[in-house]
Amino acid sequence: MAYSNIGFELQEGIGTITFSRPKALNALNRELLQEFDHALADIARNDQVSVLVLTGEGEKSFVAGADINELASLDPLKAKTFVLWGLTVINRISELPIPVIAAVNGFALGGGLEIAMACDFIYASENASFGQPEIKLGLIPGYGGTQRLPRLIGINQAKELLYTGNLISAAQAHQLGIVNRVTPPEELMPAVMKTAREMASKGRVAIRATKQAVNHGMSVDLATGLRIETDAFALCFTSKDAKEGTTAFLEKRAPVFTGTFTE
Ligand code: CAA
């Protein structure tokens, strides 16, 4: 599939998807979501991709939300189909087995913040801003904002953002725990790539097992979560990396992880 609303590149095991509709501040229209869906499905099948980075074209916007032109003509039935499909696409991000970093380079509003929150964590440039402004359109978030935001920052902080629709700065988002790290704009991608390379150098079975344990464990009670962790721990021993990592430590050398399985 040829892409015209997103870009994709793969370097040293790190895939980067760039949302690319700068005239509409990278708002999510149907074509963009279709291309994004396709790219995510491809990445899920591609063993060469160890880490995925999502970012937006230009310095102004990551994603300014769902395309309001498309929202304007919906009736209730169409609204449900529309939002379910978009949500399915965005859920693919959290369901990817590999780590996904959001590199937020500007506006992350509505569906933009919802995409970023479906990633494993967020780095942002100093000029980024965040918000769920749907209330100002007479709407509520439809791609997970009422669910992921309170889980991320707590119910009361989330309600204030959801009820007012106000935007917050990167510094405020950092303070609230939405963003892991804030950088000057020109340092955003180098910082993201440095962390991505660090993760890509780790054993891929252990990285995947970690993501699975955290994500599945967070939606169940502690005892069930701990059982998920136990199973994921045992799963790591199907990989040669577990032997290599422990042996390298004992031999006082750096491990060389291959991500291959024991016979
Ligand atoms: N949909 C469609 N077009 C959008 C857009 C969106 N979400 N956001 C921005 N644009 C377009 C503008 O219409 C404008 O187009 P024209 O040049 O053709 O007029 C262009 O992008 C540039 O935008 P502005 O001139 O408005 O730029 P600004 O710097 O003055 O303001 C902004 C930037 C504060 C982000 C403002 O554009 C804005 O408020 N955008 C809407 C944000 C929003 O409400 N997002 C939530 C959408 S609903 C949603 O996401 C629901 C869901 O969960 C499923």
Boltz pocket constraint, residues with backbone or C-beta under 6 A from the ligand:
constraints:
  - pocket:
      binder: B
      contacts: [[A, 22], [A, 23], [A, 24], [A, 25], [A, 27], [A, 28], [A, 64], [A, 65], [A, 66], [A, 67], [A, 68], [A, 69], [A, 83], [A, 86], [A, 107], [A, 109], [A, 110], [A, 111], [A, 112], [A, 114], [A, 133], [A, 134], [A, 137], [A, 140], [A, 141], [A, 142], [A, 143], [A, 144], [A, 145]]
      max_distance: 6.0
